[in-house]
Amino acid sequence: MGSEAGTSFQQLVDIMARLRAPDGCPWDREQDFDSIKRHTIEETYEVIDAIERKDFPNLCEELGDLILQPVFYAQMAAEAGHFNIDDTLRSINEKLIRRHPHIFGDGQADTAEDVKTKWDEIKAAEKGTRDSGLLDSVNRAQPALMESIEISKKAAKAGFEWENYDDVLAKLREELDELAEARQSGNAADIEGEIGDLLFTVVNLARWAKVDPEQALRHTNTKFRKRFGHVEARLREQEKPIETASLEEMEAFWQEAKQS
């Protein structure tokens, strides 16, 4: 299995080099790091979507598309003399071994939380003084929802934390009141700021409830799609364009969907 995987991966590397060759594919040759970024994001979310739908044949295909992305970047980097795919693989292999001393060394870690703590300690030691603050290690380029949960976890671990779940609920009510005040003022910047504060508090509420807010929102999106699709289908049965339906009609069908 290992040998076959290695052979297949090398074939992918060779294919990518051929596509980027002077007589290769015009589209692939035109790409650069910036133009490929959006494809990386798209492929990542397509992998997540396949996982959400438990569509494992599709997940197999989407993982291949995602694996292509680092191979593409590494090929461009090799052409520019920065690094090659061997350097990338060597780097991650060394990192995994280095950050799992309880597996590859004489370290001790009995729980998943112990592993996470040790990982963070080793990561901080590797970075040395490059990070000037506790939150500097949180990736700013990730989606805001994911960034906020990481920020919250870091701050909480340092002791900047509510005492209990009810305190977080109280903070949520406080933010709702402040949003209402901002709306009365009509100041767009204040309204945006208060909505941001409200969302950040909801993320912390999810953290306290041990719920992944990203997954929770994705599940709600899926549920909304299904129920709204039911509303559309019922209106089509009545040969009624959704644009002409009343809110009461749509709400009735929405309640139907909730019961199904």
PASEBA-1860 file (N, C-alpha, C; in nm, 3 decimals):
! residues 260
1> MGSEAGTS> 0.084/-0.121/0.000/0.000/0.000/0.000/0.087/0.126/0.000 ~ 0.191/0.126/0.089/0.277/0.243/0.098/0.352/0.269/-0.031 ~ 0.405/0.160/-0.093/0.479/0.174/-0.218/0.389/0.225/-0.329 ~ 0.265/0.175/-0.335/0.171/0.217/-0.438/0.136/0.364/-0.421 ~ 0.116/0.406/-0.296/0.084/0.546/-0.269/0.200/0.636/-0.311 ~ 0.322/0.591/-0.281/0.439/0.670/-0.319/0.453/0.683/-0.469 ~ 0.426/0.574/-0.540/0.434/0.576/-0.686/0.328/0.669/-0.746 ~ 0.206/0.662/-0.690/0.098/0.747/-0.740/0.126/0.894/-0.714
9> FQQLVDIM> 0.183/0.922/-0.596/0.214/1.061/-0.564/0.323/1.114/-0.657 ~ 0.424/1.033/-0.683/0.531/1.075/-0.774/0.476/1.098/-0.914 ~ 0.379/1.015/-0.955/0.317/1.035/-1.087/0.246/1.170/-1.091 ~ 0.178/1.207/-0.982/0.110/1.337/-0.977/0.211/1.450/-0.987 ~ 0.323/1.438/-0.917/0.428/1.540/-0.923/0.481/1.552/-1.066 ~ 0.502/1.438/-1.132/0.553/1.438/-1.269/0.452/1.499/-1.367 ~ 0.324/1.468/-1.346/0.219/1.525/-1.432/0.216/1.676/-1.419 ~ 0.227/1.723/-1.294/0.223/1.868/-1.271/0.342/1.937/-1.337
17> ARLRAPDG> 0.459/1.875/-1.329/0.578/1.931/-1.393/0.561/1.935/-1.545 ~ 0.498/1.832/-1.599/0.475/1.827/-1.744/0.377/1.936/-1.786 ~ 0.271/1.958/-1.706/0.172/2.061/-1.739/0.233/2.200/-1.735 ~ 0.333/2.219/-1.648/0.397/2.351/-1.634/0.518/2.367/-1.726 ~ 0.552/2.266/-1.800/0.668/2.272/-1.889/0.644/2.374/-2.001 ~ 0.751/2.421/-2.066/0.737/2.520/-2.175/0.638/2.478/-2.283 ~ 0.629/2.348/-2.311/0.534/2.299/-2.412/0.413/2.234/-2.346 ~ 0.386/2.273/-2.221/0.276/2.213/-2.146/0.143/2.282/-2.169
25> CPWDREQD> 0.054/2.272/-2.071/-0.081/2.326/-2.083/-0.080/2.478/-2.069 ~ -0.137/2.552/-2.166/-0.138/2.699/-2.158/-0.201/2.752/-2.030 ~ -0.310/2.689/-1.986/-0.376/2.739/-1.864/-0.288/2.719/-1.742 ~ -0.233/2.599/-1.725/-0.148/2.570/-1.609/-0.024/2.659/-1.609 ~ 0.032/2.686/-1.726/0.152/2.768/-1.735/0.126/2.913/-1.697 ~ 0.002/2.959/-1.719/-0.032/3.098/-1.689/-0.053/3.124/-1.540 ~ -0.075/3.018/-1.461/-0.111/3.037/-1.320/0.008/3.080/-1.236 ~ -0.023/3.152/-1.129/0.079/3.187/-1.030/0.019/3.163/-0.892
33> FDSIKRHT> 0.096/3.195/-0.786/0.049/3.167/-0.651/-0.083/3.236/-0.620 ~ -0.097/3.360/-0.663/-0.219/3.435/-0.632/-0.340/3.381/-0.707 ~ -0.322/3.340/-0.831/-0.436/3.294/-0.910/-0.488/3.159/-0.863 ~ -0.401/3.081/-0.800/-0.440/2.947/-0.755/-0.509/2.951/-0.618 ~ -0.489/3.059/-0.542/-0.541/3.065/-0.405/-0.691/3.036/-0.397 ~ -0.768/3.095/-0.486/-0.914/3.077/-0.478/-0.953/2.932/-0.506 ~ -0.875/2.865/-0.590/-0.904/2.724/-0.618/-0.876/2.639/-0.493 ~ -0.774/2.676/-0.419/-0.743/2.604/-0.295/-0.858/2.616/-0.196
41> IEETYEVI> -0.913/2.736/-0.184/-1.026/2.758/-0.094/-1.147/2.678/-0.141 ~ -1.174/2.683/-0.272/-1.289/2.610/-0.327/-1.276/2.461/-0.303 ~ -1.158/2.406/-0.328/-1.138/2.262/-0.312/-1.151/2.221/-0.165 ~ -1.105/2.307/-0.075/-1.117/2.277/0.068/-1.263/2.266/0.109 ~ -1.343/2.361/0.064/-1.484/2.358/0.100/-1.559/2.245/0.030 ~ -1.513/2.203/-0.086/-1.577/2.089/-0.152/-1.548/1.960/-0.077 ~ -1.429/1.951/-0.018/-1.397/1.836/0.068/-1.489/1.836/0.189 ~ -1.504/1.952/0.252/-1.591/1.962/0.370/-1.734/1.927/0.335
49> DAIERKDF> -1.780/1.973/0.218/-1.917/1.944/0.176/-1.937/1.794/0.157 ~ -1.840/1.726/0.098/-1.851/1.580/0.078/-1.855/1.509/0.212 ~ -1.778/1.556/0.309/-1.780/1.497/0.443/-1.916/1.517/0.508 ~ -1.969/1.640/0.494/-2.100/1.669/0.553/-2.208/1.578/0.495 ~ -2.199/1.549/0.365/-2.300/1.467/0.300/-2.271/1.317/0.313 ~ -2.159/1.284/0.378/-2.116/1.144/0.393/-2.108/1.075/0.256 ~ -2.069/1.153/0.155/-2.055/1.102/0.018/-1.909/1.061/-0.001 ~ -1.876/0.939/0.037/-1.736/0.898/0.038/-1.677/0.877/-0.101
57> PNLCEELG> -1.752/0.831/-0.202/-1.695/0.829/-0.337/-1.656/0.969/-0.383 ~ -1.743/1.067/-0.356/-1.712/1.205/-0.392/-1.597/1.259/-0.309 ~ -1.592/1.220/-0.180/-1.481/1.264/-0.093/-1.348/1.215/-0.149 ~ -1.346/1.091/-0.197/-1.224/1.036/-0.257/-1.175/1.126/-0.371 ~ -1.269/1.166/-0.457/-1.234/1.252/-0.571/-1.190/1.390/-0.525 ~ -1.264/1.447/-0.430/-1.234/1.583/-0.384/-1.100/1.589/-0.310 ~ -1.066/1.483/-0.238/-0.935/1.480/-0.171/-0.822/1.483/-0.274 ~ -0.845/1.416/-0.387/-0.745/1.421/-0.494/-0.727/1.562/-0.546
65> DLILQPVF> -0.841/1.633/-0.566/-0.833/1.772/-0.612/-0.760/1.860/-0.511 ~ -0.784/1.832/-0.382/-0.718/1.911/-0.278/-0.568/1.882/-0.272 ~ -0.530/1.756/-0.287/-0.388/1.718/-0.284/-0.314/1.783/-0.400 ~ -0.385/1.804/-0.512/-0.321/1.869/-0.627/-0.272/2.010/-0.593 ~ -0.343/2.078/-0.503/-0.309/2.217/-0.473/-0.166/2.235/-0.421 ~ -0.123/2.164/-0.316/0.016/2.180/-0.270/0.118/2.136/-0.373 ~ 0.081/2.036/-0.455/0.173/1.993/-0.561/0.192/2.105/-0.663 ~ 0.083/2.175/-0.694/0.087/2.288/-0.788/0.175/2.400/-0.731
73> YAQMAAEA> 0.151/2.435/-0.604/0.231/2.541/-0.541/0.379/2.504/-0.538 ~ 0.407/2.379/-0.501/0.547/2.335/-0.489/0.617/2.337/-0.625 ~ 0.544/2.302/-0.731/0.603/2.306/-0.865/0.640/2.449/-0.903 ~ 0.551/2.543/-0.876/0.580/2.684/-0.906/0.697/2.734/-0.821 ~ 0.701/2.689/-0.695/0.810/2.731/-0.606/0.943/2.675/-0.655 ~ 0.940/2.551/-0.704/1.063/2.489/-0.755/1.113/2.564/-0.878 ~ 1.021/2.604/-0.964/1.059/2.679/-1.084/1.124/2.813/-1.049 ~ 1.078/2.871/-0.936/1.134/3.000/-0.893/1.256/2.984/-0.805
81> GHFNIDDT> 1.293/2.859/-0.773/1.411/2.834/-0.691/1.389/2.850/-0.542 ~ 1.263/2.847/-0.496/1.234/2.863/-0.353/1.246/2.731/-0.278 ~ 1.174/2.630/-0.322/1.177/2.497/-0.260/1.106/2.401/-0.356 ~ 1.112/2.272/-0.325/1.039/2.175/-0.408/0.952/2.088/-0.319 ~ 0.879/1.996/-0.380/0.785/1.914/-0.304/0.856/1.826/-0.203 ~ 0.980/1.785/-0.232/1.056/1.705/-0.136/1.078/1.785/-0.007 ~ 1.110/1.914/-0.022/1.130/1.999/0.095/1.002/2.011/0.177 ~ 0.890/2.023/0.108/0.761/2.034/0.176/0.728/1.908/0.255
89> LRSINEKL> 0.748/1.792/0.192/0.719/1.665/0.259/0.814/1.641/0.375 ~ 0.941/1.674/0.356/1.039/1.658/0.463/1.002/1.746/0.582 ~ 0.956/1.867/0.553/0.920/1.962/0.660/0.805/1.910/0.745 ~ 0.699/1.859/0.680/0.584/1.812/0.757/0.616/1.683/0.831 ~ 0.697/1.595/0.771/0.735/1.472/0.839/0.814/1.502/0.966 ~ 0.911/1.593/0.953/0.993/1.630/1.069/0.907/1.697/1.176 ~ 0.812/1.780/1.134/0.726/1.850/1.230/0.639/1.752/1.307 ~ 0.580/1.656/1.237/0.493/1.559/1.303/0.571/1.476/1.406
97> IRRHPHIF> 0.690/1.437/1.370/0.773/1.359/1.464/0.814/1.446/1.583 ~ 0.854/1.570/1.553/0.900/1.662/1.658/0.788/1.697/1.756 ~ 0.666/1.712/1.706/0.556/1.755/1.792/0.475/1.639/1.852 ~ 0.523/1.517/1.830/0.461/1.400/1.894/0.568/1.322/1.972 ~ 0.631/1.388/2.069/0.736/1.318/2.146/0.682/1.200/2.226 ~ 0.551/1.199/2.254/0.490/1.088/2.327/0.477/0.963/2.239 ~ 0.495/0.981/2.109/0.490/0.868/2.015/0.630/0.833/1.965 ~ 0.706/0.934/1.927/0.837/0.911/1.865/0.954/0.940/1.960
105> GDGQADTA> 0.923/0.969/2.087/1.029/0.997/2.184/0.990/0.945/2.320 ~ 1.039/1.011/2.423/1.011/0.965/2.559/0.913/1.056/2.631 ~ 0.834/1.133/2.555/0.736/1.223/2.615/0.616/1.147/2.670 ~ 0.532/1.219/2.745/0.413/1.160/2.807/0.290/1.245/2.774 ~ 0.186/1.180/2.724/0.059/1.248/2.695/-0.051/1.144/2.699 ~ -0.135/1.152/2.801/-0.237/1.048/2.822/-0.372/1.083/2.760 ~ -0.397/1.212/2.737/-0.526/1.254/2.683/-0.506/1.343/2.561 ~ -0.615/1.364/2.487/-0.609/1.452/2.370/-0.571/1.594/2.412
113> EDVKTKWD> -0.619/1.637/2.530/-0.586/1.770/2.579/-0.438/1.781/2.612 ~ -0.380/1.673/2.667/-0.236/1.670/2.694/-0.158/1.687/2.565 ~ -0.204/1.620/2.461/-0.137/1.628/2.330/-0.143/1.770/2.277 ~ -0.262/1.833/2.286/-0.278/1.970/2.236/-0.189/2.066/2.313 ~ -0.182/2.050/2.444/-0.097/2.137/2.526/0.049/2.123/2.487 ~ 0.094/2.000/2.473/0.234/1.975/2.436/0.263/2.030/2.296 ~ 0.169/2.012/2.204/0.184/2.064/2.068/0.206/2.215/2.072 ~ 0.121/2.285/2.149/0.130/2.431/2.157/0.263/2.474/2.221
121> EIKAAEKG> 0.308/2.399/2.321/0.435/2.432/2.388/0.552/2.417/2.291 ~ 0.552/2.308/2.217/0.661/2.285/2.121/0.656/2.389/2.010 ~ 0.536/2.421/1.964/0.519/2.520/1.858/0.571/2.656/1.905 ~ 0.537/2.693/2.029/0.582/2.822/2.083/0.734/2.825/2.095 ~ 0.794/2.714/2.137/0.939/2.707/2.150/1.007/2.719/2.014 ~ 0.946/2.660/1.912/1.002/2.667/1.777/0.999/2.810/1.723 ~ 0.892/2.879/1.753/0.878/3.016/1.704/0.966/3.114/1.780 ~ 1.004/3.077/1.902/1.090/3.165/1.982/1.023/3.297/2.011
129> TRDSGLLD> 1.088/3.405/1.979/1.036/3.539/2.009/0.968/3.602/1.889 ~ 0.942/3.524/1.786/0.880/3.582/1.666/0.739/3.632/1.694 ~ 0.668/3.566/1.786/0.534/3.610/1.822/0.542/3.702/1.943 ~ 0.498/3.826/1.928/0.508/3.922/2.037/0.393/3.912/2.134 ~ 0.285/3.846/2.096/0.170/3.835/2.183/0.107/3.698/2.175 ~ 0.024/3.666/2.273/-0.038/3.534/2.280/-0.123/3.504/2.157 ~ -0.191/3.605/2.105/-0.283/3.584/1.993/-0.215/3.594/1.857 ~ -0.087/3.629/1.855/-0.017/3.642/1.728/-0.004/3.509/1.655
137> SVNRAQPA> -0.014/3.399/1.731/0.000/3.267/1.669/-0.129/3.223/1.600 ~ -0.239/3.296/1.621/-0.366/3.260/1.557/-0.365/3.312/1.414 ~ -0.391/3.224/1.320/-0.388/3.258/1.178/-0.494/3.363/1.145 ~ -0.451/3.478/1.093/-0.543/3.585/1.057/-0.611/3.560/0.922 ~ -0.556/3.470/0.843/-0.607/3.449/0.707/-0.723/3.351/0.701 ~ -0.755/3.284/0.811/-0.863/3.187/0.810/-0.999/3.257/0.819 ~ -1.107/3.186/0.788/-1.240/3.247/0.800/-1.262/3.306/0.939 ~ -1.335/3.417/0.946/-1.351/3.490/1.072/-1.409/3.405/1.183
145> LMESIEIS> -1.502/3.315/1.150/-1.564/3.231/1.252/-1.460/3.139/1.315 ~ -1.374/3.082/1.234/-1.270/2.993/1.284/-1.164/3.072/1.362 ~ -1.132/3.191/1.313/-1.035/3.275/1.384/-1.087/3.312/1.523 ~ -1.216/3.345/1.532/-1.270/3.389/1.660/-1.269/3.277/1.764 ~ -1.295/3.153/1.722/-1.293/3.043/1.819/-1.151/3.017/1.868 ~ -1.052/3.031/1.779/-0.914/3.012/1.819/-0.868/3.123/1.914 ~ -0.907/3.246/1.883/-0.875/3.359/1.971/-0.936/3.336/2.109 ~ -1.062/3.295/2.112/-1.131/3.272/2.238/-1.063/3.164/2.321
153> KKAAKAGF> -1.024/3.056/2.255/-0.958/2.947/2.326/-0.824/2.993/2.387 ~ -0.749/3.069/2.309/-0.620/3.119/2.358/-0.638/3.209/2.481 ~ -0.733/3.302/2.470/-0.758/3.395/2.580/-0.808/3.322/2.704 ~ -0.897/3.225/2.684/-0.951/3.150/2.797/-0.842/3.070/2.866 ~ -0.753/3.013/2.787/-0.645/2.933/2.844/-0.553/3.019/2.929 ~ -0.545/3.148/2.897/-0.462/3.240/2.974/-0.535/3.294/3.097 ~ -0.662/3.256/3.114/-0.738/3.299/3.231/-0.838/3.409/3.205 ~ -0.842/3.460/3.080/-0.937/3.566/3.046/-1.067/3.497/3.004
161> EWENYDDV> -1.149/3.463/3.103/-1.261/3.373/3.079/-1.377/3.403/3.175 ~ -1.500/3.374/3.129/-1.616/3.384/3.217/-1.610/3.272/3.321 ~ -1.682/3.291/3.431/-1.681/3.190/3.536/-1.773/3.072/3.504 ~ -1.883/3.099/3.431/-1.975/2.991/3.400/-2.057/3.025/3.275 ~ -2.136/2.928/3.233/-2.216/2.941/3.110/-2.318/3.053/3.121 ~ -2.377/3.070/3.241/-2.477/3.175/3.260/-2.417/3.314/3.239 ~ -2.290/3.329/3.274/-2.224/3.459/3.253/-2.211/3.490/3.104 ~ -2.189/3.386/3.023/-2.180/3.406/2.878/-2.318/3.444/2.824
169> LAKLREEL> -2.423/3.379/2.874/-2.559/3.415/2.834/-2.591/3.560/2.868 ~ -2.546/3.603/2.988/-2.569/3.741/3.029/-2.497/3.837/2.935 ~ -2.377/3.799/2.892/-2.302/3.882/2.798/-2.374/3.889/2.664 ~ -2.435/3.778/2.624/-2.510/3.775/2.498/-2.628/3.873/2.504 ~ -2.698/3.875/2.617/-2.811/3.968/2.633/-2.762/4.112/2.632 ~ -2.648/4.133/2.694/-2.589/4.268/2.697/-2.556/4.315/2.555 ~ -2.500/4.226/2.475/-2.466/4.262/2.337/-2.591/4.288/2.254 ~ -2.698/4.213/2.279/-2.825/4.237/2.208/-2.880/4.375/2.241
177> DELAEARQ> -2.870/4.413/2.369/-2.916/4.546/2.411/-2.833/4.655/2.343 ~ -2.701/4.633/2.335/-2.613/4.733/2.274/-2.639/4.744/2.123 ~ -2.673/4.632/2.061/-2.708/4.635/1.919/-2.836/4.714/1.898 ~ -2.933/4.697/1.988/-3.059/4.771/1.977/-3.033/4.921/1.989 ~ -2.944/4.960/2.081/-2.909/5.101/2.098/-2.840/5.155/1.972 ~ -2.752/5.074/1.915/-2.680/5.117/1.794/-2.777/5.137/1.678 ~ -2.876/5.050/1.668/-2.974/5.063/1.560/-3.058/5.190/1.577 ~ -3.086/5.224/1.700/-3.161/5.347/1.725/-3.080/5.470/1.686
185> SGNAADIE> -2.949/5.463/1.706/-2.863/5.576/1.670/-2.851/5.590/1.519 ~ -2.865/5.476/1.447/-2.854/5.480/1.301/-2.713/5.488/1.249 ~ -2.613/5.478/1.337/-2.473/5.484/1.296/-2.430/5.349/1.240 ~ -2.400/5.345/1.111/-2.368/5.219/1.044/-2.246/5.150/1.104 ~ -2.143/5.229/1.138/-2.021/5.171/1.194/-2.048/5.109/1.330 ~ -2.131/5.176/1.411/-2.165/5.123/1.544/-2.246/4.994/1.531 ~ -2.339/4.992/1.435/-2.421/4.873/1.414/-2.333/4.755/1.373 ~ -2.242/4.780/1.280/-2.151/4.674/1.236/-2.068/4.624/1.353
193> GEIGDLLF> -2.017/4.716/1.434/-1.935/4.679/1.549/-2.012/4.594/1.649 ~ -2.136/4.632/1.676/-2.216/4.557/1.773/-2.255/4.419/1.720 ~ -2.281/4.410/1.590/-2.310/4.278/1.532/-2.186/4.189/1.542 ~ -2.069/4.248/1.519/-1.946/4.172/1.536/-1.929/4.122/1.678 ~ -1.957/4.210/1.776/-1.947/4.170/1.917/-2.047/4.059/1.949 ~ -2.167/4.070/1.891/-2.270/3.968/1.914/-2.226/3.833/1.860 ~ -2.173/3.833/1.738/-2.126/3.708/1.677/-2.011/3.647/1.758 ~ -1.922/3.732/1.805/-1.808/3.684/1.884/-1.857/3.619/2.013
201> TVVNLARW> -1.960/3.678/2.074/-2.015/3.621/2.197/-2.084/3.488/2.169 ~ -2.154/3.478/2.056/-2.218/3.351/2.018/-2.113/3.242/2.000 ~ -1.999/3.277/1.943/-1.890/3.181/1.927/-1.846/3.130/2.064 ~ -1.835/3.221/2.160/-1.796/3.180/2.295/-1.903/3.096/2.362 ~ -2.028/3.126/2.331/-2.138/3.045/2.384/-2.126/2.902/2.331 ~ -2.093/2.889/2.204/-2.074/2.757/2.144/-1.955/2.686/2.209 ~ -1.849/2.761/2.234/-1.730/2.701/2.297/-1.764/2.645/2.434 ~ -1.841/2.721/2.511/-1.880/2.675/2.644/-1.971/2.553/2.636
209> AKVDPEQA> -2.052/2.546/2.531/-2.142/2.432/2.513/-2.071/2.315/2.446 ~ -1.941/2.332/2.418/-1.860/2.229/2.351/-1.917/2.195/2.213 ~ -1.959/2.299/2.143/-2.011/2.285/2.007/-1.920/2.359/1.911 ~ -1.886/2.297/1.799/-1.807/2.364/1.696/-1.899/2.461/1.622 ~ -1.879/2.593/1.635/-1.970/2.688/1.572/-1.973/2.679/1.421 ~ -1.860/2.644/1.360/-1.856/2.628/1.214/-1.947/2.514/1.171 ~ -1.936/2.400/1.241/-2.019/2.286/1.208/-2.166/2.314/1.238 ~ -2.191/2.382/1.348/-2.329/2.415/1.385/-2.395/2.500/1.277
217> LRHTNTKF> -2.320/2.600/1.227/-2.375/2.688/1.125/-2.393/2.615/0.993 ~ -2.300/2.528/0.959/-2.313/2.450/0.835/-2.436/2.359/0.842 ~ -2.460/2.298/0.958/-2.577/2.212/0.973/-2.705/2.293/0.961 ~ -2.705/2.413/1.017/-2.822/2.500/1.006/-2.844/2.543/0.862 ~ -2.735/2.572/0.790/-2.746/2.608/0.648/-2.811/2.494/0.569 ~ -2.766/2.372/0.599/-2.822/2.255/0.531/-2.971/2.239/0.562 ~ -3.005/2.259/0.689/-3.145/2.248/0.732/-3.231/2.355/0.664 ~ -3.177/2.477/0.654/-3.252/2.585/0.590/-3.274/2.555/0.443
225> RKRFGHVE> -3.169/2.506/0.375/-3.182/2.470/0.233/-3.294/2.368/0.213 ~ -3.297/2.266/0.299/-3.396/2.160/0.286/-3.537/2.214/0.306 ~ -3.555/2.294/0.411/-3.689/2.346/0.440/-3.735/2.447/0.336 ~ -3.643/2.531/0.290/-3.680/2.628/0.188/-3.712/2.557/0.057 ~ -3.639/2.448/0.030/-3.668/2.368/-0.089/-3.809/2.310/-0.083 ~ -3.852/2.271/0.037/-3.988/2.220/0.055/-4.090/2.329/0.025 ~ -4.063/2.450/0.072/-4.152/2.563/0.045/-4.165/2.584/-0.106 ~ -4.053/2.584/-0.176/-4.055/2.603/-0.322/-4.134/2.491/-0.391
233> ARLREQEK> -4.111/2.367/-0.346/-4.178/2.253/-0.408/-4.330/2.261/-0.389 ~ -4.374/2.299/-0.270/-4.518/2.308/-0.244/-4.582/2.420/-0.326 ~ -4.510/2.528/-0.345/-4.563/2.637/-0.427/-4.569/2.597/-0.574 ~ -4.469/2.517/-0.617/-4.473/2.469/-0.757/-4.594/2.378/-0.778 ~ -4.627/2.298/-0.676/-4.746/2.212/-0.686/-4.871/2.295/-0.711 ~ -4.873/2.415/-0.656/-4.987/2.504/-0.674/-4.971/2.596/-0.795 ~ -4.861/2.570/-0.870/-4.830/2.651/-0.989/-4.828/2.800/-0.953 ~ -4.764/2.828/-0.840/-4.758/2.965/-0.791/-4.612/3.008/-0.780
241> PIETASLE> -4.568/3.112/-0.853/-4.430/3.162/-0.841/-4.403/3.208/-0.698 ~ -4.288/3.177/-0.650/-4.256/3.211/-0.512/-4.261/3.362/-0.490 ~ -4.233/3.439/-0.595/-4.235/3.586/-0.582/-4.374/3.640/-0.552 ~ -4.479/3.562/-0.586/-4.616/3.609/-0.565/-4.678/3.552/-0.438 ~ -4.608/3.461/-0.372/-4.662/3.400/-0.251/-4.651/3.497/-0.134 ~ -4.748/3.488/-0.045/-4.745/3.572/0.075/-4.655/3.508/0.179 ~ -4.612/3.589/0.274/-4.528/3.538/0.383/-4.604/3.432/0.462 ~ -4.736/3.451/0.478/-4.816/3.355/0.554/-4.817/3.218/0.483
249> EMEAFWQE> -4.828/3.221/0.349/-4.828/3.095/0.274/-4.694/3.025/0.289 ~ -4.587/3.100/0.273/-4.454/3.040/0.283/-4.429/2.987/0.425 ~ -4.473/3.061/0.526/-4.455/3.018/0.664/-4.530/2.888/0.690 ~ -4.650/2.873/0.632/-4.727/2.750/0.651/-4.652/2.629/0.594 ~ -4.594/2.646/0.476/-4.518/2.537/0.416/-4.388/2.512/0.493 ~ -4.332/2.618/0.547/-4.209/2.605/0.630/-4.241/2.519/0.752 ~ -4.354/2.543/0.814/-4.390/2.461/0.931/-4.414/2.317/0.891 ~ -4.467/2.295/0.770/-4.481/2.159/0.718/-4.345/2.090/0.711
257> AKQS> -4.249/2.165/0.658/-4.114/2.108/0.641/-4.054/2.071/0.776 ~ -4.081/2.150/0.878/-4.028/2.123/1.012/-4.085/1.993/1.069 ~ -4.206/1.958/1.027/-4.269/1.837/1.079/-4.225/1.711/1.004 ~ -4.166/1.731/0.886/-4.129/1.614/0.805/-3.994/1.556/0.847
END
